[in-house]
Amino acid sequence: MSRKRKRHSPTFKAKVAIDALKGDKTSAELASKYEVIPTQISAWKKKLLESSPQIFESKQKGKNAQDSETASLYEEIGRLKMELDWLKKKLT
């Protein structure tokens, strides 16, 4: 008889990893509480610790990317306005 694998949501994984980080309970206690194996809990905890700096960096990178995109758009607007003025001047 084959047993179907459980698929856990990212929210569930984060909740378990945060509980593991708190250190109130052992991984065995958390495993029995959430019905997962202790090695899985430690893997989720490790992944949370590794990816946590990216959570705070993404806002800065997104803002810098948006600023550079905005600057390039303003540059293009200025260039197009100059071309339009030149064309108007040539036609008259």
PyMOL commands that set and color helices and strands:
alter all, ss='L'
color gray80, all
select helices_A, chain A and resi 10-22+27-34+38-91
alter helices_A, ss='H'
color red, helices_A
deselect
rebuild
show_as cartoon
